């Protein structure tokens, strides 16, 4: 991947945005994100970059 520009900070932000949109998650990988919807069988989590993921109810953890 090549990203070019005259402002290094903006180029780095663009690279981070691209990587966030194209990240491939692996089964069992631990991620954090805001819950956007709760369902009977789990929750939908915003993973960023326009990606959502489902967490089964048995995998949800409650902070105390």
N, CA, C and O atoms as a GROMACS GRO file, in nm:
protein
  256
    1UNK      N    1   0.085  -0.117   0.000
    1UNK     CA    2   0.000   0.000   0.000
    1UNK      C    3   0.090   0.123   0.000
    1UNK      O    4   0.190   0.129   0.071
    2UNK      N    5   0.052   0.219  -0.080
    2UNK     CA    6   0.124   0.346  -0.087
    2UNK      C    7   0.027   0.459  -0.062
    2UNK      O    8  -0.080   0.465  -0.123
    3UNK      N    9   0.063   0.548   0.027
    3UNK     CA   10  -0.016   0.668   0.053
    3UNK      C   11   0.083   0.783   0.051
    3UNK      O   12   0.186   0.779   0.119
    4UNK      N   13   0.053   0.885  -0.026
    4UNK     CA   14   0.146   0.997  -0.033
    4UNK      C   15   0.074   1.128  -0.003
    4UNK      O   16  -0.049   1.137  -0.014
    5UNK      N   17   0.152   1.226   0.035
    5UNK     CA   18   0.098   1.358   0.065
    5UNK      C   19   0.209   1.449   0.110
    5UNK      O   20   0.323   1.406   0.126
    6UNK      N   21   0.176   1.574   0.132
    6UNK     CA   22   0.276   1.672   0.174
    6UNK      C   23   0.276   1.695   0.324
    6UNK      O   24   0.369   1.755   0.377
    7UNK      N   25   0.172   1.648   0.393
    7UNK     CA   26   0.160   1.666   0.538
    7UNK      C   27   0.168   1.529   0.603
    7UNK      O   28   0.074   1.449   0.594
    8UNK      N   29   0.280   1.501   0.670
    8UNK     CA   30   0.304   1.369   0.728
    8UNK      C   31   0.194   1.328   0.825
    8UNK      O   32   0.152   1.212   0.826
    9UNK      N   33   0.146   1.421   0.907
    9UNK     CA   34   0.041   1.387   1.005
    9UNK      C   35  -0.086   1.341   0.934
    9UNK      O   36  -0.150   1.246   0.978
   10UNK      N   37  -0.122   1.406   0.824
   10UNK     CA   38  -0.243   1.368   0.751
   10UNK      C   39  -0.224   1.235   0.680
   10UNK      O   40  -0.317   1.156   0.670
   11UNK      N   41  -0.104   1.211   0.630
   11UNK     CA   42  -0.075   1.082   0.566
   11UNK      C   43  -0.087   0.970   0.668
   11UNK      O   44  -0.146   0.866   0.638
   12UNK      N   45  -0.032   0.990   0.788
   12UNK     CA   46  -0.041   0.888   0.894
   12UNK      C   47  -0.186   0.865   0.935
   12UNK      O   48  -0.226   0.752   0.961
   13UNK      N   49  -0.266   0.971   0.941
   13UNK     CA   50  -0.408   0.955   0.974
   13UNK      C   51  -0.480   0.877   0.865
   13UNK      O   52  -0.565   0.793   0.895
   14UNK      N   53  -0.446   0.903   0.739
   14UNK     CA   54  -0.508   0.831   0.628
   14UNK      C   55  -0.472   0.683   0.633
   14UNK      O   56  -0.558   0.598   0.612
   15UNK      N   57  -0.346   0.651   0.662
   15UNK     CA   58  -0.302   0.512   0.673
   15UNK      C   59  -0.376   0.442   0.786
   15UNK      O   60  -0.422   0.328   0.769
   16UNK      N   61  -0.390   0.508   0.901
   16UNK     CA   62  -0.461   0.448   1.015
   16UNK      C   63  -0.607   0.422   0.979
   16UNK      O   64  -0.662   0.319   1.017
   17UNK      N   65  -0.670   0.514   0.907
   17UNK     CA   66  -0.809   0.497   0.865
   17UNK      C   67  -0.824   0.379   0.770
   17UNK      O   68  -0.916   0.299   0.783
   18UNK      N   69  -0.733   0.368   0.674
   18UNK     CA   70  -0.736   0.257   0.578
   18UNK      C   71  -0.717   0.124   0.649
   18UNK      O   72  -0.788   0.028   0.623
   19UNK      N   73  -0.620   0.119   0.739
   19UNK     CA   74  -0.596  -0.006   0.813
   19UNK      C   75  -0.717  -0.044   0.898
   19UNK      O   76  -0.748  -0.162   0.911
   20UNK      N   77  -0.784   0.054   0.957
   20UNK     CA   78  -0.904   0.027   1.036
   20UNK      C   79  -1.018  -0.029   0.952
   20UNK      O   80  -1.093  -0.115   0.998
   21UNK      N   81  -1.031   0.020   0.829
   21UNK     CA   82  -1.139  -0.025   0.742
   21UNK      C   83  -1.112  -0.164   0.683
   21UNK      O   84  -1.206  -0.235   0.648
   22UNK      N   85  -0.986  -0.201   0.673
   22UNK     CA   86  -0.952  -0.326   0.605
   22UNK      C   87  -0.903  -0.435   0.700
   22UNK      O   88  -0.862  -0.542   0.655
   23UNK      N   89  -0.906  -0.409   0.830
   23UNK     CA   90  -0.857  -0.508   0.927
   23UNK      C   91  -0.940  -0.635   0.920
   23UNK      O   92  -1.063  -0.631   0.914
   24UNK      N   93  -0.871  -0.748   0.920
   24UNK     CA   94  -0.938  -0.878   0.924
   24UNK      C   95  -0.925  -0.936   1.064
   24UNK      O   96  -0.814  -0.958   1.112
   25UNK      N   97  -1.037  -0.959   1.127
   25UNK     CA   98  -1.038  -1.013   1.262
   25UNK      C   99  -1.030  -1.165   1.258
   25UNK      O  100  -1.084  -1.229   1.168
   26UNK      N  101  -0.960  -1.222   1.356
   26UNK     CA  102  -0.947  -1.366   1.365
   26UNK      C  103  -1.040  -1.419   1.475
   26UNK      O  104  -1.068  -1.348   1.572
   27UNK      N  105  -1.087  -1.542   1.459
   27UNK     CA  106  -1.172  -1.605   1.559
   27UNK      C  107  -1.095  -1.612   1.691
   27UNK      O  108  -0.980  -1.656   1.694
   28UNK      N  109  -1.158  -1.569   1.798
   28UNK     CA  110  -1.096  -1.572   1.930
   28UNK      C  111  -1.020  -1.445   1.966
   28UNK      O  112  -0.977  -1.429   2.080
   29UNK      N  113  -1.004  -1.355   1.870
   29UNK     CA  114  -0.934  -1.229   1.896
   29UNK      C  115  -1.016  -1.144   1.993
   29UNK      O  116  -1.138  -1.135   1.979
   30UNK      N  117  -0.951  -1.084   2.089
   30UNK     CA  118  -1.020  -0.999   2.187
   30UNK      C  119  -1.019  -0.856   2.134
   30UNK      O  120  -0.915  -0.800   2.101
   31UNK      N  121  -1.139  -0.797   2.128
   31UNK     CA  122  -1.154  -0.660   2.081
   31UNK      C  123  -1.244  -0.583   2.177
   31UNK      O  124  -1.322  -0.642   2.252
   32UNK      N  125  -1.232  -0.452   2.175
   32UNK     CA  126  -1.317  -0.366   2.256
   32UNK      C  127  -1.386  -0.266   2.165
   32UNK      O  128  -1.328  -0.220   2.067
   33UNK      N  129  -1.509  -0.233   2.198
   33UNK     CA  130  -1.583  -0.135   2.121
   33UNK      C  131  -1.718  -0.111   2.185
   33UNK      O  132  -1.762  -0.187   2.270
   34UNK      N  133  -1.782  -0.004   2.144
   34UNK     CA  134  -1.913   0.027   2.200
   34UNK      C  135  -2.020  -0.070   2.150
   34UNK      O  136  -2.023  -0.105   2.033
   35UNK      N  137  -2.108  -0.111   2.241
   35UNK     CA  138  -2.221  -0.196   2.204
   35UNK      C  139  -2.326  -0.107   2.139
   35UNK      O  140  -2.368  -0.007   2.196
   36UNK      N  141  -2.369  -0.145   2.018
   36UNK     CA  142  -2.466  -0.064   1.944
   36UNK      C  143  -2.605  -0.125   1.945
   36UNK      O  144  -2.703  -0.058   1.912
   37UNK      N  145  -2.614  -0.253   1.982
   37UNK     CA  146  -2.745  -0.319   1.985
   37UNK      C  147  -2.737  -0.443   2.073
   37UNK      O  148  -2.639  -0.518   2.067
   38UNK      N  149  -2.839  -0.465   2.155
   38UNK     CA  150  -2.845  -0.585   2.239
   38UNK      C  151  -2.955  -0.675   2.185
   38UNK      O  152  -3.066  -0.629   2.157
   39UNK      N  153  -2.923  -0.802   2.170
   39UNK     CA  154  -3.016  -0.902   2.119
   39UNK      C  155  -3.035  -1.011   2.223
   39UNK      O  156  -2.961  -1.016   2.321
   40UNK      N  157  -3.133  -1.100   2.203
   40UNK     CA  158  -3.156  -1.209   2.298
   40UNK      C  159  -3.034  -1.299   2.312
   40UNK      O  160  -3.006  -1.349   2.421
   41UNK      N  161  -2.961  -1.319   2.205
   41UNK     CA  162  -2.851  -1.415   2.202
   41UNK      C  163  -2.713  -1.350   2.212
   41UNK      O  164  -2.612  -1.420   2.205
   42UNK      N  165  -2.707  -1.217   2.228
   42UNK     CA  166  -2.578  -1.151   2.238
   42UNK      C  167  -2.588  -1.002   2.213
   42UNK      O  168  -2.691  -0.940   2.239
   43UNK      N  169  -2.479  -0.946   2.162
   43UNK     CA  170  -2.474  -0.802   2.138
   43UNK      C  171  -2.397  -0.774   2.010
   43UNK      O  172  -2.308  -0.849   1.971
   44UNK      N  173  -2.433  -0.664   1.945
   44UNK     CA  174  -2.361  -0.617   1.827
   44UNK      C  175  -2.268  -0.506   1.873
   44UNK      O  176  -2.309  -0.413   1.942
   45UNK      N  177  -2.141  -0.517   1.833
   45UNK     CA  178  -2.038  -0.422   1.875
   45UNK      C  179  -1.984  -0.348   1.753
   45UNK      O  180  -1.959  -0.409   1.650
   46UNK      N  181  -1.965  -0.218   1.766
   46UNK     CA  182  -1.904  -0.137   1.660
   46UNK      C  183  -1.753  -0.157   1.669
   46UNK      O  184  -1.691  -0.121   1.768
   47UNK      N  185  -1.695  -0.215   1.563
   47UNK     CA  186  -1.551  -0.242   1.561
   47UNK      C  187  -1.474  -0.130   1.492
   47UNK      O  188  -1.352  -0.137   1.481
   48UNK      N  189  -1.543  -0.028   1.446
   48UNK     CA  190  -1.477   0.082   1.376
   48UNK      C  191  -1.460   0.051   1.228
   48UNK      O  192  -1.471  -0.064   1.187
   49UNK      N  193  -1.434   0.152   1.152
   49UNK     CA  194  -1.414   0.134   1.009
   49UNK      C  195  -1.536   0.081   0.936
   49UNK      O  196  -1.524   0.020   0.830
   50UNK      N  197  -1.654   0.104   0.993
   50UNK     CA  198  -1.776   0.056   0.929
   50UNK      C  199  -1.803  -0.092   0.952
   50UNK      O  200  -1.889  -0.150   0.887
   51UNK      N  201  -1.729  -0.154   1.045
   51UNK     CA  202  -1.745  -0.296   1.074
   51UNK      C  203  -1.818  -0.317   1.206
   51UNK      O  204  -1.793  -0.246   1.304
   52UNK      N  205  -1.908  -0.415   1.208
   52UNK     CA  206  -1.977  -0.456   1.330
   52UNK      C  207  -1.944  -0.602   1.355
   52UNK      O  208  -1.912  -0.677   1.262
   53UNK      N  209  -1.952  -0.642   1.481
   53UNK     CA  210  -1.930  -0.781   1.516
   53UNK      C  211  -2.033  -0.826   1.617
   53UNK      O  212  -2.089  -0.743   1.689
   54UNK      N  213  -2.060  -0.957   1.622
   54UNK     CA  214  -2.157  -1.010   1.716
   54UNK      C  215  -2.082  -1.086   1.826
   54UNK      O  216  -1.992  -1.165   1.799
   55UNK      N  217  -2.121  -1.060   1.950
   55UNK     CA  218  -2.067  -1.132   2.064
   55UNK      C  219  -2.179  -1.216   2.122
   55UNK      O  220  -2.285  -1.165   2.157
   56UNK      N  221  -2.155  -1.346   2.131
   56UNK     CA  222  -2.256  -1.436   2.189
   56UNK      C  223  -2.270  -1.406   2.337
   56UNK      O  224  -2.174  -1.368   2.403
   57UNK      N  225  -2.391  -1.424   2.388
   57UNK     CA  226  -2.421  -1.393   2.528
   57UNK      C  227  -2.327  -1.466   2.624
   57UNK      O  228  -2.296  -1.415   2.731
   58UNK      N  229  -2.280  -1.584   2.587
   58UNK     CA  230  -2.190  -1.660   2.675
   58UNK      C  231  -2.051  -1.598   2.683
   58UNK      O  232  -1.972  -1.633   2.771
   59UNK      N  233  -2.020  -1.507   2.591
   59UNK     CA  234  -1.888  -1.442   2.587
   59UNK      C  235  -1.888  -1.303   2.649
   59UNK      O  236  -1.782  -1.242   2.662
   60UNK      N  237  -2.004  -1.252   2.687
   60UNK     CA  238  -2.012  -1.117   2.745
   60UNK      C  239  -1.955  -1.119   2.885
   60UNK      O  240  -1.976  -1.213   2.962
   61UNK      N  241  -1.883  -1.013   2.918
   61UNK     CA  242  -1.822  -0.999   3.049
   61UNK      C  243  -1.876  -0.872   3.113
   61UNK      O  244  -1.886  -0.767   3.050
   62UNK      N  245  -1.912  -0.884   3.240
   62UNK     CA  246  -1.964  -0.767   3.312
   62UNK      C  247  -1.854  -0.712   3.400
   62UNK      O  248  -1.796  -0.784   3.481
   63UNK      N  249  -1.824  -0.582   3.385
   63UNK     CA  250  -1.725  -0.514   3.473
   63UNK      C  251  -1.793  -0.481   3.604
   63UNK      O  252  -1.910  -0.443   3.608
   64UNK      N  253  -1.715  -0.496   3.714
   64UNK     CA  254  -1.774  -0.462   3.844
   64UNK      C  255  -1.707  -0.342   3.904
   64UNK      O  256  -1.744  -0.300   4.013
   0.00000   0.00000   0.00000
